[in-house]
Every structure is written in structure tokens, then in C-alpha cells.
Amino acid sequence: MSYKIFMLIAIPALAIGWIAYWLWQRKIEEEEKNQPKQVSKRLTQTRSEISDWAKKMTEFESPAEQARKRKLAKQKELEEKQQQKEQNKEKQQDLDINVLEVVEPNDRDFSD
């Protein structure tokens, strides 16, 4: 008989306890939904590392691209040197013409 009394008290108490626990968990979940999510220090560090890595990858040049750029720079430098040589050659020709004009004056004979 004492077992029946114990079960009559324990089963409803256990059911009430589970219902109270369920309501309490539901209340906590709703409060957590309303609060802003907290971002951990490790997560922010990982995000910043990923963004830094992405920036480095956008600036990355493969060895083939680097070689192509060096080749283009050398070609441009050679073209500039060639143009400068041509300009110097033209200037030298102009100077030679001017020197000839000065050295060879008109065919005047000043001898007496």
C-alpha cells in the first residue's frame, strides 16, 4: 500500500517537473534568440586571417606572369634606347651639317 501512495505522488511530481523543465528551456531559447549573437575572439581572428589571405591572393602573380612582365619591361627599355639612339643620330647629323657650313664658307678668295 505504501508503494501505491508513493507512485501516486511521484508520477504526478515527475510529470510536473518535466513540464516545468520544458517551459524553462523554451523561455531560455526565446531569450537567446532575442539577444545578438556573440562573436568569439577566435572567430573574428579567423575571419580577419581569411580576408588577409584573400587580399594576398588577389595580388598574387604567378612566376609566368612575373616573367612576362619582366620581358615586356625589357622590350620597352630596348625600344626606348633605340629611339634615343635614333634621336642622337639625327642630332649628330644636324651638327655635322652645321659644322660643314661654318667650316666651308662661301667660295670667296681673299688672297691678294
Secondary structure by P-SEA (a helix, b strand, c coil): caaaaaaaaaaaaaaaaaaaaaaaaaaaaaaaaaccccccaaaaaaaaaaaaaaaaaaacccaaaaaaaaaaaaaaaaaaaaaaaaaaaaaaaaaaaaaaaaaccccccccc
